[in-house]
Amino acid sequence: MERSLPATLDARELEELQSIVRALAGLSLENAARVTITRKAVERAQAIGSRSFDHYLSVLRSSFDEQDRLLEALTTKETYFFRQRYQFDAFEEEVIPELAAASRGSGRLTVWSAGCSTGEEAYSIAYLLAKNPLLVNFKVHVVGTDLCESNVEHARRAIYRASSFRATSPLEMPELFEPEGDGFRVSAPVRRLCSFRRVNLMRPDEVREVGRVDAIFCRNVFIYMDEETRARVTPLFYERLVPGGYLFLGHTESLLNSDSPFEPVHLQKDLVYRRAPAAQLAARRNAS
Ligand SMILES: C[S@@+](CC[C@H](N)C(=O)[O-])C[C@H]1O[C@@H](n2cnc3c(N)ncnc32)[C@H](O)[C@@H]1O
């Protein structure tokens, strides 16, 4: 039976919820997020008929299913095709040519969309790679990963409606979208370049399964994490990138004041981060 729980949590309940959510997904419950997260956690407690918030916390500690449901409720899925277009321009105009030249020997180029939500970012990247003449003979792959299974499933279906097209008109991009019901589906040639899986960025073993990549887009994910979590995740990105590989963060996110191994690179249209190329790393090692 559904029972009413108090709409606010006391300091101890909040602290316990915070430590569980932080350990599970690195999500921060600071400031404004705290009010929303409290409300959503109380709703989850009501949904499973918890007698008290302590009862809910004990279910949460032991049930993977409830952990998934709470994380589904707490995460922000907000995304759309070609969000922050200038970042895609920087990728297309300056980064793809450099990566194509560096990867000519292997003929492979892999990009990771980390925290891809429902897949729009990954497909936007794949479209730019697919249409780039420098990559005609390349084996191109975009791997999209997210914490939430429902997002991964949506990304695999690749069917989108109006809210995904805030920065684009699907009718103007027939190579990328084909009409499907009352929405649009990503075209098969672009879908074929992408794969999607569930990866929690807090779990190094899951992150390593992504393999080595030439560039990472992790945009609008760090904003939901505290500094400690960002400091845990950043070296995992560094490890996944090939020397000379690039990291794109969201427009409000930065590594500039952190103790990260990445070097900032000022492109004409964006500030991005790079794992130093192999020759540069060797020179640094020899000098030290
Ligand atoms: C606001 S969306 C960003 C989507 C896309 N990158 C963009 O910028 O449009 C944030 C995504 O990060 C995911 N996320 C949050 N914490 C995560 C974690 N620990 N591991 C993996 N994904 C996470 C959420 O599930 C959500 O889909």
The ligand as an ORCA input file, in Angstrom:
! r2SCAN-3c Opt
* xyz 0 1
  C      22.503     15.875    -19.600
  S      22.881     14.299    -20.271
  C      24.157     14.727    -21.441
  C      23.928     14.097    -22.794
  C      24.916     14.520    -23.871
  N      26.279     14.207    -23.486
  C      24.774     15.989    -24.224
  O      25.625     16.789    -23.806
  O      23.816     16.358    -24.877
  C      23.829     13.555    -18.930
  C      23.931     12.047    -19.040
  O      24.980     11.597    -18.173
  C      24.617     10.324    -17.689
  N      25.394     10.024    -16.481
  C      25.319     10.619    -15.270
  N      26.150     10.027    -14.394
  C      26.782      9.039    -15.077
  C      27.727      8.056    -14.722
  N      28.204      7.943    -13.480
  N      28.135      7.191    -15.673
  C      27.645      7.283    -16.935
  N      26.740      8.172    -17.334
  C      26.302      9.044    -16.407
  C      23.128     10.432    -17.445
  O      22.482      9.185    -17.427
  C      22.671     11.324    -18.590
  O      22.163     10.573    -19.657
*
